[in-house]
Amino acid sequence: MRRTLVWAALVCALGALPAAAQTYSTGAVRDYIPNGCGGPDLPLTIPEAAAFRNWYGMGGMTNSFGWENTSVFGSDFRDGTDTNFGGTGTVNVYFYSGHGICQNPPVATSPDFITVCSPFGQPNTTNIGASSRWGNDSLRFAFIDASCPMDLVSIVNQWFPVFRGLHVAVGHSGTAVADTLDSVDRGSQFAARTAGLGFPWNIFFPQQSVGDAWMSVGTVDIQTGCCAVAVAAGATEADAINRRQNEFVKSGWGNPTPNWLAWRWSCR
């Protein structure tokens, strides 16, 4: 169960910033119980996604959409014939804030999940390893801020099939008693560190690689025993490690050949 802690993101316009090639979008699900999907509700997911969009907009990137609640479909996360506007594959960077599913504890064969709550694009729950194939269209960076979507014990089995041009993904490894908590801080701080902000914001938030940023702030508002995880693919072990350590959202690197996975983690 994710808990609540509010952090106010300081956001204001400082004039035009250089345009960037990347497109980004967010999906945030707050309402689960009112729509008959169980719970708990997550009241901070929508402001977290809004803070992410604010920082990325200030970084000069192009926002494609910011879907909320029932506008976030389970089919957005699954490969196949679905091409609805909200699909994760339609943009270069996708940030999701909502529920996943935790096992207690997971084992090497345990699936990882994203769970939304919508009457459209069902089923609401996506088995990431079985159904998500990211990067064979536009998606380069997948940021999954949910419960247990990237368990360390099963990461090779569940995430190797996902990388089909995807560069770097982040998530959490945990259990039902070592979980992520509902938070504005985590996604907002991550966006501020990865957006590539112009002056003077870059004084306060120097741009970090995706992996470094998530290791710094992915442990914000999580329970003891939960871990922030970043994983990257590459043609070789060295290539995968280099991307895991050094790739920025704005690096502009070509798509990796997914022969290797390299991951890192930081636990609370």
Secondary structure, DSSP 4 states (H G I P E B T S, - for coil): --------------S-----S-EEEEEE---STTTTS-S---TTHHHHHHHHHHHHHHTTPEEEEEEEGGGS-GGGGS-SS---TT-GGGSSEEEEESB----SS--TT---EEE---SSSS-SEEEHHHH--BSSSS--EEEEESSSSS-GGGHHHHHGGGBSS--EEEEEE-BTTB-B---SHHHHHHHHHHS---TTHHHHS----HHHHHHHHTTTTB-TT-EEEEEEEESSHHHHHHHHHH--TTS-PPPPPTTEEEEEEEE-
